[in-house]
């Protein structure tokens, strides 16, 4: 169904799932189906069309499940604005986010609802993630972040949430960080009537086209009482899409620096103590992105910048730093076909080690399928 933007129905659901849609005709049906297949069914799925130019909207309209609501007419403003639109329309106690090229395990919402229901101090619940390749095939390598006792410095340096399809957040938590921003790009006078004085509530910063998620999580942790905590099951399936926003490494790094500049305004002591180390971790992360893009020259460049910025990351995370270094140099020096053989072997070994760790953490084996 198409959402009526002139008013909200007086309906209460447990979870509102927010999915921005922009030029994802190859992936969006799988993303939607993974939400509709959830074992926990007290949810609404809000699809925000961010002015797609392909057949994404037509595909969305083929779904007749009454839990699906489509917001059709929003000028292209990026993920932050689309998520904000979804949050403003959300009726749920909890708000979950999924990017339209990712997928969820069928138990994801059930696990997060249980987590948040039983941990009233937690404002952001997230899960581990399993990587998929571009074609949607699981490659049995996982994002394995810190799950508990997460401080602001941990979030700044490593972003344990990992990706935009992992978190489920209390609506109350988002309300605690909302602010007013001038209305930009809403399509109709009806939609603008929702906003007093031509302004609307924001949660994510719409000035960011990237790094909007980590900026939001950091603002929650540093300016509110809410805690952030992960659950050990890999319930998010994250697609390695070299056509996505993260593929432009220079823009990604510039956006992160813009986020740091903003964070200095609300967390100056945190930045004074940890900015340099955080920058080194970010540069190392971008080196890994370059490795995924099979760009050895850029990988080595960003790795060198990371080590020059804060050599201490070698001691702090020896294994990950040396693994990044090895991959960057092998990619730069070896023929690509030979590098792929090495990469495949390394991924197999890493995946087995990670799966063993997940099993030791007590995750139900059926959640790994």
KEGU-836099 format. One record per atom (N, C-alpha, C, O): residue in one letter; y, z negated, x negated. Coordinates in steps of 0.2 Angstrom, whole numbers, plus 5000, padded with zeros to 4 digits. Example, Ala and Ser with C-alpha at 12.3 -4.5 7.8 and 13.67 -1.06 7.14 Angstrom:
BEGIN
A497249614934
A497849614938
A498449614934
A498349584929
S498949654936
S499549644932
S500049614936
S500649604933
//
This chain:
BEGIN
X499450004996
X500050005000
X500650004996
X500649984990
X501250024998
X501850024995
X502249964996
X502349945002
X502549934991
X502849864993
X503549884996
X503849924995
X503649835001
X504349835005
X504849795001
X504749735000
X505249824997
X505749794993
X506249754996
X506649714993
X506349765003
X506849725006
X506749655007
X507249615009
X506149635007
X505949565008
X505249555005
X504849595004
X505049485004
X504449465002
X504049435009
X504349405013
X503449455009
X503049425014
X502949355013
X502849335007
X502849315018
X502749245016
X501949235016
X501549215020
X501749255010
X500949255008
X500849215002
X501249214997
X500349175001
X500249134995
X499549154993
X499049154996
X499549174986
X498849184983
X498849144977
X499349124974
X498249144974
X498249104968
X498549134962
X498849104958
X498349204961
X498549234955
X498949304957
X498649344962
X499449314954
X499849384955
X499649414948
X499849394943
X499349474948
X499249514942
X499749574942
X499849614947
X500149574936
X500649624935
X500449674930
X500249654925
X500449734933
X500349794928
X500849844928
X500949884933
X501249854923
X501749904922
X501349974921
X500849974918
X501650024924
X501250094924
X501750144921
X502350154924
X501550174916
X502050224913
X501550274909
X501350264904
X501450334912
X501150394908
X500450374906
X500350384900
X500050344910
X499350324908
X498850344912
X498350314914
X498850414914
X498450444919
X497750444916
X497250444920
X497650434909
X496950434907
X496650374907
X496050364906
X497050314908
X496750244907
X496850204914
X496450164915
X497350224918
X497550174923
X496950154928
X496950104931
X496550204930
X496050194935
X495550144932
X495350094936
X495350144926
X494950094923
X495250024923
X494949974924
X495850024921
X496249964921
X496249924928
X496049864929
X496449964933
X496449944940
X495749924942
X495649864945
X495249964941
X494549944943
X494349874940
X493949834943
X494549864933
X494349804930
X494649744933
X494349684933
X495249754936
X495549694940
X495249684947
X495049634949
X495049744950
X494749734957
X494049714957
X493849684962
X493749714951
X493049694950
X493049614948
X492449594947
X493549584948
X493549514946
X493149474951
X493149484957
X492749424948
X492349384952
X492749334956
X492649314962
X493349314953
X493849274957
X494249324961
X494649374958
X494349314968
X494649374972
X495249344975
X495549384979
X495549284974
X496149264977
X496749284973
X497049244970
X496849354973
X497449384969
X497749444972
X497449474977
X498349454970
X498649524972
X498749554965
X498849524960
X498749624966
X498849664960
X499449704961
X499549744966
X500049694957
X500649724958
X500749774953
X500749764947
X500749844955
X500849894950
X501549924950
X501849934956
X501849924945
X502549944944
X502650004941
X502550014935
X502850054944
X502850124942
X503550124938
X504050124941
X503450134931
X504050134927
X504350204926
X504450234920
X504350244931
X504550314931
X504150354927
X504350394923
X503450354929
X502950394926
X503050464927
X503350484932
X502950514922
X503050584922
X502350624923
X502450684923
X501850584923
X501150614924
X500950604930
X501250584935
X500250594931
X499950584938
X499750514939
X499350494943
X500050464935
X499850394935
X499950374942
X499550334945
X500550384945
X500750354952
X500250384957
X500050344961
X500050444957
X499550474962
X498950444961
X498550434966
X498650424955
X498050394954
X498050324957
X497650304960
X498650284956
X498750224959
X498650224966
X498350174969
X498950274969
X498950274977
X498350294980
X498250284986
X497850314976
X497150324978
X496750254980
X496250254983
X497050204977
X496650134978
X496950104985
X497550094986
X496450094989
X496650064996
X496449994997
X496549965003
X496249964992
X496149884992
X496849854995
X497349864992
X496749815000
X497449785002
X497749734997
X498349714999
X497349714992
X497649664987
X498149704983
X498549674979
X498149774983
X498549814978
X499249824982
X499349844987
X499749814978
X500449834980
X500749874975
X500749864969
X501149924977
X501449974972
X502149974973
X502449974978
X502549964967
X503249964967
X503350034964
X503350044958
X503650084968
X503650154966
X504250174962
X504150214957
X504750144964
X505450174962
X505850134957
X506250094959
X505650134951
X506050094946
X506150144940
X505750174937
X506850154938
X506950194932
X506650174926
X506550114926
X506450214922
X506150194916
X506550144911
X507050164909
X506350084911
X506650034907
X506249994902
X506449954898
X505550014902
X505149984897
X504749924900
X504849904906
X504249894896
X503849844898
X504149784901
X503949754906
X504649764897
X505049694899
X505349704906
X505149654910
X505649754907
X505949764914
X505449774919
X505549744925
X504949804918
X504349814923
X504049754924
X503849734930
X503849714919
X503549644920
X504049604924
X503849564929
X504649604923
X505149564926
X505149584934
X505149534938
X505149644935
X505049664942
X504449644946
X504449614951
X503949644942
X503249614945
X503349544946
X503049524951
X503649504941
X503649434942
X504049414948
X503949374952
X504649454949
X505049444955
X504749454962
X504949424967
X504249494962
X503849514968
X503249464968
X502949464974
X503049434963
X502449394963
X502449334968
X502949294969
X501849324972
X501849274976
X501349224974
X501149174977
X501049224968
X500549184966
X500749124962
X501249124960
X500349074962
X500449014958
X500449024951
X500749004947
X499949074949
X499949094942
X500049174942
X499949204946
X500349194936
X500449264935
X500149284929
X500149264923
X499749334930
X499349364924
X499549434923
X499849474927
X499549454916
X499849524914
X499249564911
X498849534908
X499249624913
X498749674910
X499149734909
X499449764913
X499149764903
X499349834901
X498949884904
X498249874904
X499149944906
X498849994910
X498350034906
X497950074908
X498250024899
X497750054895
X497250004893
X496850024889
X497249944895
X496749894893
X496349874899
X496449904905
X495849834898
X495349814904
X495249734903
X495349704898
X494949714908
X494749644908
X493949634909
X493649674913
X493649584907
X493049554909
X493049534916
X493549504918
X492549544920
X492549524927
X492649444928
X492849424933
X492549404923
X492649334924
X493249314921
X493349244921
X493749354919
X494349334916
X494749284921
X494949234919
X494949304927
X495349264931
X495049204933
X495349154933
X494349204934
X494049144936
X494049094930
X494249034931
X494049114924
X494049064918
X494749044917
X494848984916
X495249084918
X495949064917
X496149014923
X496548964921
X495949024929
X496148984934
X495848914933
X496148864934
X495248914931
X494948844930
X495248814924
X495348754924
X495448844919
X495848814913
X496448784915
X496648734914
X496848824919
X497548804921
X497448744926
X497848704926
X497048754931
X496948704936
X496748634933
X496948584935
X496348634927
X496148574924
X496548554918
X496448504915
X497148584916
X497548574911
X498248574913
X498648624911
X498548524917
X499248534920
X499748544915
X500348564916
X499648524908
X500148524903
X500248594900
X500648614896
X499748634901
X499648704898
X500048754903
X499948764909
X500548784900
X500948834904
X500748904903
X500748954907
X500448924897
X500148984895
X499448984893
X499248944888
X498949014897
X498249014895
X498149084893
X498349134896
X497749094887
X497549164885
X496849164883
X496549104882
X496549214881
X495949224879
X495849264873
X496349294871
X495249254870
X495149304864
X495049374867
X494949384873
X495149424863
X495049494865
X494549534861
X494449514855
X494249574864
X493749624861
X494149694860
X494449714865
X494049724855
X494349784854
X493949844857
X493349844856
X494349894860
X494049954862
X494350014857
X494950004855
X493950064857
X494250124853
X494650164859
X494750144865
X494950214857
X495450254861
X495050284867
X495350284873
X494350294866
X493950324872
X493750264876
X493350274881
X493850204875
X493650144879
X492950114877
X492750074881
X492750134871
X492050114869
X492150044865
X492650044861
X491849994867
X491949924864
X491649934856
X491049964855
X492049914852
X491849914845
X491549854842
X491449844836
X491549794846
X491249734844
X491549704838
X491249674834
X492249704838
X492649674833
X493149634838
X493449664843
X493349574836
X493749534841
X494349504838
X494449504831
X494849494842
X495449454840
X495249384840
X495049354846
X495249344835
X495049274834
X495649224833
X495649204827
X496049214837
X496649174835
X496549104836
X495949084838
X496949064833
X496948994835
X497048984842
X497449014845
X496648934845
X496548924852
X496948854854
X497148854860
X496948804850
X497148744852
X497648714847
X497748744841
X498048664849
X498548634845
X499048684842
X499248674836
X499248724846
X499748774844
X500448754844
X500648734850
X500748754839
X501448734838
X501848794838
X501648854837
X502548784838
X503048844838
X502948884832
X503048944832
X502848854826
X502748884820
X502148934820
X502148984817
X501648914823
X501048954823
X501149014828
X500949064826
X501549004833
X501749064837
X502149114834
X502049174834
X502649084830
X503149124826
X502749164821
X502949224820
X502349134817
X502049164812
X501449214814
X501349264810
X501049194819
X500449234820
X500349254827
X499849294828
X500749234832
X500649254839
X499949254841
X499649304842
X499649194842
X498949194844
X498749224851
X498149244852
X499249234855
X499049274862
X498849344860
X498349364863
X499049374855
X498749434852
X498949504856
X499149544852
X499049504862
X499149564866
X499449544873
X499349494875
X499749594876
X500049584883
X499549584888
X499749564894
X498949594887
X498449584893
X498049524892
X497549514896
X498149474888
X497849414887
X498049354891
X497649314893
X498749344892
X498949284895
X498949284903
X499049334906
X498849224905
X498949204912
X499449144912
X499249094909
X499949144916
X500549094915
X500649064922
X500649104927
X500849004922
X501048974928
X501749004930
X502149014926
X501749014937
X502449044939
X502948994938
X503549014936
X502848924938
X503248874937
X503548884930
X504148864928
X503148894925
X503348904918
X503848964917
X504348954914
X503649014920
X504149074920
X504849054923
X505349074921
X504849014929
X505448994932
X505848954928
X506448954928
X505548914923
X505848874919
X506248914913
X506748884910
X506148974912
X506549014907
X506949064910
X507249104907
X506949074917
X507249134920
X508049124919
X508349074918
X508349184918
X509049194918
X509249254922
X508849294923
X509949254923
X510249314927
X510449364922
X510749354917
X510249424924
X510549484920
X510749534925
X510549544930
X511249574923
X511549634927
X510949674929
X510549694925
X511049704935
X510449744938
X510549814934
X511149844934
X509949844932
X509949904928
X509449944931
X508849934930
X509550004935
X509050054936
X508650044942
X508150084943
X508749984946
X508349984952
X508550034957
X509150054957
X508150064961
X508250134963
X508650134970
X509050184971
X508650084974
X508950084980
X509350024982
X509349974979
X509850034987
X510249984989
X509849924992
X510049874992
X509249944995
X508849894998
X508549844992
X508549784992
X508349874986
X508149834981
X508649794978
X508549744975
X509249824977
X509849794975
X510049734979
X510349684977
X509949734985
X510049684990
X509649614988
X509849564990
X509149624984
X508749564982
X509149524977
X509049464976
X509649554974
X509949524968
X510749504970
X511049544972
X510849444969
X511549424971
X512049444966
X511849444960
X512549474968
X513149494964
X512849544959
X513049554953
X512349594961
X512149644957
X511849624951
X511849654946
X511449564951
X511149534946
X510449514948
X510249514954
X509949514943
X509249494945
X508949444940
X509249434934
X508449414942
X508149364937
X507749394932
X507349444933
X507849374926
X507449394920
X507049344917
X507249284917
X506449364914
X506049314911
X505849344904
X505949304899
X505649404904
X505649444897
X506349474896
X506749484901
X506549474890
X507249504888
X507149584888
X506849614885
X507549614893
X507549684894
X507949724889
X507849784889
X508249694884
X508549724878
X507949744873
X508149774868
X507349714874
X506849734869
X506349784872
X506149774878
X506249834868
X505749884870
X505049864867
X504549884869
X505049824862
X504449794858
X504649724857
X505249704857
X504149684855
X504249614853
X504449574859
X504649514858
X504449604865
X504749564871
X504249504873
X504449454876
X503549514871
X503149464873
X503149404869
X503149344871
X503149414862
X503149354858
X503849324858
X503849254858
X504349354860
X505049324861
X504949274867
X505249224867
X504649304872
X504549264878
X504149204877
X504349144879
X503549204874
X503149154872
X503549104868
X503449034869
X503849124863
X504249074858
X504749044862
X504848984861
X505149074867
X505649044871
X505348984875
X505648934876
X504749004878
X504448954882
X504248884878
X504348834880
X503948894872
X503648844868
X504248804865
X504148744864
X504848834863
X505348804860
X505848774865
X506248724863
X505948794871
X506448774875
X506148734882
X506548714886
X505548724882
X505248694888
X504648644886
X504548644880
X504348604890
X503848554888
X503148594889
X502648554887
X503148654891
X502448684892
X502048694885
X502348714880
X501448684886
X501048704880
X500648764881
X500648794886
X500448794875
X500048854875
X499348844873
X499248804868
X498848874876
X498148854874
X497748914876
X497748944881
X497248934871
X496748984872
X496048964874
X495948904873
X495649004877
X494948994879
X494549034875
X494749094873
X493949014873
X493649054867
X493249114869
X493149154865
X493149124876
X492849184878
X493249254877
X493849244878
X492949304874
X493349364874
X493349404880
X492949454881
X493849384884
X493949414891
X494349474892
X494449504897
X494749484887
X495249544887
X494949604883
X494749584877
X494949664885
X494749724881
X495349764879
X495649794884
X495549754873
X496149784870
X496049854867
X495649864862
X496349904870
X496249974868
X496649984861
X497249974861
X496350014856
X496750034850
X496950104852
X496650154851
X497550104854
X497850174856
X498450194851
X498950164851
X498350244847
X498750264842
X499350294845
X499850314841
X499350314851
X499950344855
X500350294858
X500850314861
X500250224857
X500650174861
X501250154857
X501450184852
X501550104860
X502150084857
X502150054850
X502550064846
X501550024848
X501449994842
X501350054836
X501250034830
X501250114838
X501150164833
X501750184829
X501650204823
X502350164831
X502950184827
X503150114823
X503450074826
X502850114817
X502950054813
X503650034811
X503749974812
X504050074810
X504750054808
X505150024814
X505449974813
X505050054820
X505350034826
X505049964828
X505349914830
X504349954826
X504049894828
X504349834824
X504449784826
X504449854817
X504749804813
X505449784814
X505649724814
X505849834816
X506549824818
X506549784824
X507049744824
X506149794829
X506149754835
X505949684833
X506249634836
X505549674829
X505349604827
X505949564824
X506049504825
X506249604819
X506849574816
X507449554821
X507749504821
X507449594826
X507949584832
X507749524836
X508149484838
X507049514837
X506849454840
X507049394836
X507149334839
X506949394829
X507149334825
X507849324825
X508049264826
X508249374826
X508949354826
X509149314833
X509549274833
X508849334838
X508949304845
X508649234844
X508949184846
X508049224841
X507749154841
X508149104837
X508049044838
X508549134832
X508949084829
X509449054833
X509648994831
X509649084839
X510049044843
X509748994847
X510148944849
X509148994849
X508848934853
X508348894849
X508148844851
X508148914843
X507648874838
X507948884831
X507548904827
X508548864829
X508748864823
X508448834817
X508348854812
X508148774819
X507848734814
X507148764812
X506948764807
X506848784818
X506148824817
X506248884812
X505848894807
X506748924813
X506848984809
X507048964802
X506848994797
X507448914801
X507648894795
X507048874790
X507148884784
X506548844793
X506048824790
X505448874789
X505148874784
X505348924794
X504748964794
X504949034794
X504449074794
X505549054794
X505749124795
X505449174789
X505149224791
X505449154783
X505249194778
X504449204778
X504249264777
X504149154779
X503349154780
X503149194786
X502749234786
X503549184791
X503449224797
X503549304796
X503149344798
X504049314792
X504149384791
X503649414786
X503449474788
X503349374782
X502749404778
X502149414782
X501849464781
X502049374787
X501449384791
X501549444795
X501049484797
X502149454798
X502349514802
X502249574798
X501949624800
X502449574792
X502349634787
X501649644786
X501449704786
X501249594785
X500549604784
X500249634790
X499749674790
X500449614796
X500149634803
X500349714803
X499949744805
X500949734801
X501149804802
X500749844797
X500549904798
X500549814791
X500149844786
X499449864790
X499149914789
X499149814794
X498549824797
X498649874802
X498149914804
X499249874806
X499349934811
X499350004807
X499050044810
X499650004801
X499650064798
X498850084796
X498750144796
X498450034794
X497750054793
X497450084799
X497050124798
X497550054805
X497250074811
X497550154812
X497150194815
X498150164810
X498350234811
X498150274805
X498350334805
X497750254801
X497450294795
X498050314791
X498050374788
X498550274789
X499150294785
X499150244779
X499450194779
X498750264774
X498650214768
X499350204764
X499450154762
X499750254764
X500350244760
X500850194764
X501050154760
X500850194770
X501250144774
X500950084774
X501250024773
X500250074774
X499950014774
X500049974767
X500249914767
X500050014761
X500149984755
X500949964754
X501049914752
X501350004757
X502049984757
X502249924760
X502549874758
X501949914767
X502049854770
X501749794767
X501949734768
X501149804765
X500749744762
X501149724756
X501249664755
X501449764751
X501849744746
X502449704748
X502649654745
X502749734753
X503349694756
X503149624758
X503549574757
X502549614761
X502349554764
X502249504758
X502449444758
X501949524753
X501749484747
X502349464743
X502449414740
X502849514743
X503449504739
X503949454743
X504249404740
X503849454750
X504249404754
X503949334754
X504349294753
X503349324754
X503049264754
X502349264751
X501849274754
X502349264744
X501649264741
X501149214743
X500549214742
X501449154746
X501049104748
X500549124753
X500049084755
X500549174757
X500149194762
X499449214759
X498949204763
X499449224753
X498749234749
X498349174749
X497749174751
X498649114748
X498349054748
X498249024755
X497748994756
X498749034759
X498649014766
X498149044770
X497749014774
X498049114769
X497549154773
X497249204768
X497349264768
X496849174763
X496549214758
X496149274760
X496249334758
X495649254765
X495149304767
X495549364771
X495349424769
X495949354775
X496249404779
X496749444775
X496849504776
X497149414770
X497549444766
X497249494761
X497449554760
X496649464758
X496249514754
X495949564757
X495849624755
X495749554763
X495449604767
X495949664769
X495749724768
X496549644771
X497049694772
X497249734766
X497249794766
X497249694760
X497349734754
X496849784752
X496949834750
X496249764753
X495649804751
X495649864755
X495649924753
X495749854762
X495749914767
X496349964765
X496250024765
X496949934764
X497549974762
X497450014756
X497550074756
X497149984751
X497050024745
X496550074745
X496550134743
X495950054749
X495450104750
X495650164754
X495450224752
X496050154759
X496250204763
X496750254759
X496750314760
X497150224755
X497650264751
X497250304746
X497450364744
X496750274743
X496450314737
X495850354739
X495650404735
X495450334744
X494850374745
X494950434750
X495450434754
X494450484750
X494450534755
X494350494762
X494050454762
X494650524767
X494650494774
X493950484776
X493750434779
X493550534775
X492850524778
X492450474774
X492050434778
X492550464768
X492250404764
X492550344766
X492150294767
X493250334767
X493550274770
X493250254776
X493050194778
X493050304781
X492850284787
X492150254787
X491950214791
X491750274782
X491050244781
X491150174779
X490850134782
X491650164774
X491750094772
X492050054778
X491849994779
X492450074782
X492750044787
X492250024793
X492149964795
X491750074794
X491250054799
X490750004797
X490649964801
X490650004790
X490149954788
X490549884788
X490249834790
X491149884786
X491549814786
X491649794793
X491549734794
X491749834798
X491749814805
X491149784808
X491149734811
X490549814806
X489949794808
X489849724806
X489649674809
X489949714799
X489849644796
X490349594799
X490149534801
X490949614800
X491449564803
X491349554810
X491349494812
X491049604814
X490949584821
X490349534822
X490349494826
X489849544817
X489249494818
X489549424816
X489349374819
X489949414811
X490249354809
X490649324815
X490549264817
X491049364818
X491449344824
X491049324830
X491149274833
X490549364831
X490049344837
X489749284836
X489649244841
X489549274830
X489149204828
X489649144829
X489449094832
X490249154827
X490749104828
X490949094836
X490949034838
X490949144840
X491049134847
X490449104850
X490549054854
X489849114848
X489249084850
X489249004849
X489048964853
X489448994843
X489548924840
X490048884844
X489948824845
X490548924847
X491048884851
X490848874858
X491148854863
X490148894860
X489848874866
X490048924872
X489948904878
X490248984870
X490349034875
X489749064878
X489249074874
X489649064885
X489149094888
X488949164885
X489349204886
X488349174883
X488149234880
X488249294885
X488449354883
X488249284891
X488349344896
X489049364896
X489249424898
X489549324894
X490249344893
X490349384887
X490949414887
X489849394883
X489949444877
X489649514879
X489649554875
X489449524885
X489249594887
X489749634891
X489549684893
//
